[in-house]
Amino acid sequence: MSDRIESGHPDSNRGDHAAPVIPPSIELAWGLRDRVKRGPKPALTLDRIVAAGIKVALTEGIGALSMARVASELGVGTMSLYRYVSAKDELLALMVDAALAPPPPLGTGDQGWRSGLTRWAIGVRDAYRRHPWSLRVPISAPPLGPNNVGWLEQALRTLKDTPLSEQEKLSCILLLSGFVRSDATLTADFAAGAAGAAGAGGDPARPRYGTVLSYLIDAGDFPALHQAIASGALDDDDDINAEFEFGLERILDGIEALIRET
């Protein structure tokens, strides 16, 4: 049986521009390439490879991921994977896209852009929380996976009835997604630090930040910080969602102000 991968869709409806160079695995993920339908159905598929990679990342950490480790998880030779993905970085991009999952359907009824973007941000945050390893994958280019593109489409639809320009809409989404990723990364880092301390036999209930700082700083040298410590604000860390909600609301306030000015 041939292992050749052929294009399954013509380019006639994609404009007159020359087709860009796209990794075959990305085209496979979009259904734009199909295996030649001769012989028995192959046991190995792109979906199985990506799922195996996610399993390794979840159970062993992203540092354990390699093409050889994924091949071992699947019980195949490493070279078999290269018929579907050309490199580890390509596999990581597909794994991140799969971990994000498709966006939920837009709500029906009278749903404004603000509630829509709130749902969008919470949905992306929850995906990061389910797969914290995905935060360790560097972003080296705009994402091309179908799930990532689906989330972008949904955010743009949420803003479609606003007077913002298309560039402003994209800039708002970039700002919001950056905030969500940053918050998720900080939450994951704190969780990993607490788990590491507990695993090393330390006390996971570490002293609170304000309490520690109060022993380190002098009120005369750091009067503003001393005032924050005295108020208890630096020890108010009981709800991990509070800072996310505060930051999200302030970003949405800014977008709302921009819409009013447009």
Phi, psi and omega per residue, in radians:
M1 nan 2.413 3.139
S2 -1.291 2.475 3.077
D3 -1.728 0.157 -3.086
R4 -1.200 2.514 3.087
I5 -1.915 2.214 -3.106
E6 -2.042 2.690 3.110
S7 -1.178 2.355 -3.116
G8 -1.787 -0.092 -3.105
H9 -2.323 2.401 3.082
P10 -1.282 2.840 3.139
D11 -1.684 0.113 -3.015
S12 -1.112 -0.490 -3.108
N13 -1.753 0.292 -3.108
R14 -1.982 0.429 3.074
G15 1.587 3.073 -3.097
D16 -1.646 -0.026 -3.119
H17 -1.309 2.664 3.080
A18 -1.088 2.425 -3.120
A19 -1.109 2.304 3.106
P20 -1.237 2.796 3.092
V21 -1.397 1.987 -3.111
I22 -2.144 2.329 3.113
P23 -0.956 2.390 3.123
P24 -0.948 -0.590 -3.129
S25 -1.140 -0.594 3.093
I26 -1.189 -0.716 3.083
E27 -1.122 -0.645 3.060
L28 -1.087 -0.751 -3.128
A29 -1.085 -0.537 3.136
W30 -1.549 -0.088 -3.089
G31 1.345 0.332 -3.133
L32 -1.557 -0.136 3.070
R33 -2.323 2.489 3.133
D34 -2.295 2.587 3.042
R35 -1.216 2.573 3.070
V36 -1.026 2.234 -3.014
K37 -1.510 1.116 3.050
R38 -2.243 2.426 3.122
G39 1.447 -3.101 -3.112
P40 -1.186 2.709 3.111
K41 -1.128 2.254 -3.109
P42 -1.146 2.479 3.134
A43 -1.251 -0.515 -3.119
L44 -1.663 2.335 3.102
T45 -2.326 2.868 3.098
L46 -1.078 -0.712 3.136
D47 -1.064 -0.709 3.131
R48 -1.157 -0.675 3.133
I49 -1.124 -0.803 -3.125
V50 -1.128 -0.755 3.128
A51 -1.088 -0.683 3.109
A52 -1.147 -0.689 3.099
G53 -1.097 -0.729 3.116
I54 -1.123 -0.690 3.126
K55 -1.079 -0.748 3.114
V56 -1.110 -0.768 -3.117
A57 -1.106 -0.698 -3.122
L58 -1.232 -0.673 -3.030
T59 -1.603 -0.505 -3.040
E60 -2.109 -0.174 -3.113
G61 1.665 2.685 -3.080
I62 -1.141 -0.449 3.124
G63 -1.154 -0.381 -3.128
A64 -1.474 -0.155 -3.034
L65 -1.325 2.282 3.001
S66 -2.662 2.836 3.111
M67 -1.055 -0.678 -3.140
A68 -1.155 -0.679 -3.128
R69 -1.182 -0.701 3.112
V70 -1.154 -0.714 3.103
A71 -1.068 -0.710 3.107
S72 -1.104 -0.709 3.112
E73 -1.059 -0.592 -3.121
L74 -1.549 -0.219 -3.113
G75 1.290 0.585 3.128
V76 -2.252 2.984 3.060
G77 -1.323 2.620 -3.096
T78 -1.013 -0.690 -3.092
M79 -1.100 -0.400 3.114
S80 -1.090 -0.559 -3.119
L81 -1.187 -0.551 -3.060
Y82 -1.249 -0.137 3.007
R83 -1.299 -0.265 -3.086
Y84 -2.035 -0.682 3.112
V85 -2.270 2.436 -3.017
S86 -1.553 -0.285 -3.082
A87 -2.826 2.847 3.129
K88 -1.051 -0.730 -3.130
D89 -1.043 -0.647 3.114
E90 -1.152 -0.722 3.101
L91 -1.108 -0.744 3.127
L92 -1.035 -0.739 3.128
A93 -1.081 -0.701 3.118
L94 -1.198 -0.656 3.110
M95 -1.122 -0.785 3.127
V96 -1.058 -0.729 -3.140
D97 -1.132 -0.747 3.126
A98 -1.152 -0.676 3.137
A99 -1.130 -0.573 3.121
L100 -1.146 -0.629 -3.133
A101 1.186 2.832 3.126
P102 -1.143 2.638 3.104
P103 -1.218 2.609 3.070
P104 -1.189 2.739 3.126
P105 -1.032 2.576 3.066
L106 -1.107 2.531 3.133
G107 -1.146 2.623 3.113
T108 -1.640 2.885 3.113
G109 1.539 -2.785 -3.066
D110 -1.493 1.483 3.138
Q111 -1.978 2.054 -3.125
G112 -1.385 3.025 -3.095
W113 -1.126 -0.587 -3.069
R114 -1.177 -0.835 3.111
S115 -1.170 -0.577 3.096
G116 -1.130 -0.776 3.121
L117 -1.228 -0.519 3.063
T118 -1.104 -0.847 3.094
R119 -1.049 -0.703 -3.140
W120 -1.070 -0.860 -3.101
A121 -1.116 -0.733 3.130
I122 -1.148 -0.667 3.113
G123 -1.095 -0.761 3.108
V124 -1.164 -0.740 3.099
R125 -1.032 -0.767 -3.126
D126 -1.113 -0.617 3.087
A127 -1.117 -0.730 3.085
Y128 -1.103 -0.662 -3.134
R129 -1.196 -0.580 3.083
R130 -1.258 -0.521 -3.086
H131 -2.323 1.211 -3.099
P132 -1.071 -0.418 3.094
W133 -1.026 -0.499 -3.094
S134 -1.145 -0.387 3.106
L135 -1.253 -0.284 -3.136
R136 -1.564 -0.042 3.115
V137 -1.557 2.036 -3.109
P138 -1.081 2.541 3.052
I139 -1.626 1.845 -3.080
S140 -1.826 -0.148 -3.131
A141 -2.850 2.781 3.068
P142 -1.007 2.410 -3.073
P143 -1.189 2.517 -3.126
L144 -2.046 -0.106 -3.101
G145 -1.146 2.644 -3.085
P146 -1.081 -0.575 3.131
N147 -1.247 -0.787 3.096
N148 -1.037 -0.772 3.139
V149 -1.154 -0.612 3.089
G150 -1.107 -0.711 3.093
W151 -1.148 -0.668 3.097
L152 -1.118 -0.763 3.100
E153 -1.019 -0.754 -3.110
Q154 -1.132 -0.716 3.130
A155 -1.129 -0.703 3.116
L156 -1.131 -0.694 3.096
R157 -1.107 -0.615 3.128
T158 -1.074 -0.571 -3.097
L159 -1.694 0.101 -2.966
K160 -1.122 -0.516 -3.109
D161 -1.596 0.101 3.084
T162 -1.528 2.814 3.124
P163 -1.429 0.101 -3.111
L164 -1.149 2.563 3.036
S165 -1.237 2.884 3.130
E166 -1.085 -0.652 3.097
Q167 -1.139 -0.704 3.123
E168 -1.147 -0.674 3.093
K169 -1.061 -0.829 -3.135
L170 -1.109 -0.667 3.131
S171 -1.158 -0.671 3.095
C172 -1.112 -0.735 -3.134
I173 -1.161 -0.704 3.111
L174 -1.097 -0.746 3.094
L175 -1.066 -0.805 -3.101
L176 -1.169 -0.756 -3.132
S177 -1.165 -0.607 3.086
G178 -1.131 -0.706 3.095
F179 -1.099 -0.796 -3.109
V180 -1.083 -0.758 -3.134
R181 -1.134 -0.731 3.139
S182 -1.104 -0.782 3.133
D183 -1.110 -0.744 -3.136
A184 -1.139 -0.663 3.126
T185 -1.133 -0.784 3.137
L186 -1.094 -0.742 3.120
T187 -1.095 -0.763 3.132
A188 -1.139 -0.672 3.127
D189 -1.121 -0.760 3.121
F190 -1.108 -0.723 3.139
A191 -1.132 -0.720 3.123
A192 -1.152 -0.664 3.125
G193 -1.140 -0.729 3.114
A194 -1.153 -0.704 3.126
A195 -1.160 -0.668 3.120
G196 -1.145 -0.708 3.121
A197 -1.128 -0.727 3.133
A198 -1.159 -0.692 -3.140
G199 -1.176 -0.489 3.129
A200 -1.531 0.107 3.120
G201 1.525 0.111 3.130
G202 -1.442 3.100 -3.131
D203 -1.539 1.972 3.140
P204 -1.111 -0.396 3.094
A205 -1.513 1.269 -3.097
R206 -1.224 2.727 3.105
P207 -0.995 2.532 -3.116
R208 -1.246 2.718 -3.019
Y209 -1.020 -0.826 -3.118
G210 -1.098 -0.654 3.127
T211 -1.105 -0.755 3.131
V212 -1.148 -0.782 -3.119
L213 -1.095 -0.586 -3.092
S214 -1.088 -0.441 3.098
Y215 -1.495 -0.246 -3.025
L216 -1.775 -0.511 -2.991
I217 -1.930 2.741 3.073
D218 -1.805 2.336 -3.086
A219 -1.059 -0.519 3.132
G220 -1.240 -0.584 -3.137
D221 -1.480 -0.506 -3.090
F222 -2.271 1.128 -3.046
P223 -1.120 -0.702 -3.113
A224 -1.169 -0.741 3.133
L225 -1.178 -0.663 3.106
H226 -1.079 -0.687 3.121
Q227 -1.126 -0.692 3.118
A228 -1.137 -0.693 3.119
I229 -1.133 -0.764 -3.107
A230 -1.104 -0.530 -3.136
S231 -1.319 -0.278 -3.089
G232 1.510 0.046 -3.078
A233 -1.104 -0.593 -3.108
L234 -1.373 -0.160 3.088
D235 -1.838 0.093 -3.104
D236 -1.564 1.335 -3.075
D237 -2.176 0.468 -3.087
D238 -1.275 -0.603 -3.068
D239 -1.932 1.930 -3.099
I240 -1.243 -0.283 -3.137
N241 -1.482 -0.277 -3.029
A242 -1.087 -0.803 -3.123
E243 -1.179 -0.639 3.089
F244 -1.073 -0.816 -3.118
E245 -1.120 -0.697 3.130
F246 -1.107 -0.872 -3.125
G247 -1.100 -0.721 3.130
L248 -1.069 -0.791 -3.129
E249 -1.102 -0.660 -3.126
R250 -1.212 -0.654 3.079
I251 -1.139 -0.754 3.113
L252 -1.139 -0.607 3.040
D253 -1.044 -0.734 3.140
G254 -1.134 -0.737 3.107
I255 -1.115 -0.688 3.124
E256 -1.102 -0.708 3.093
A257 -1.111 -0.707 3.104
L258 -1.088 -0.726 3.137
I259 -1.116 -0.711 -3.136
R260 -1.134 -0.580 -3.103
E261 -1.420 -0.262 -3.063
T262 -1.440 nan nan
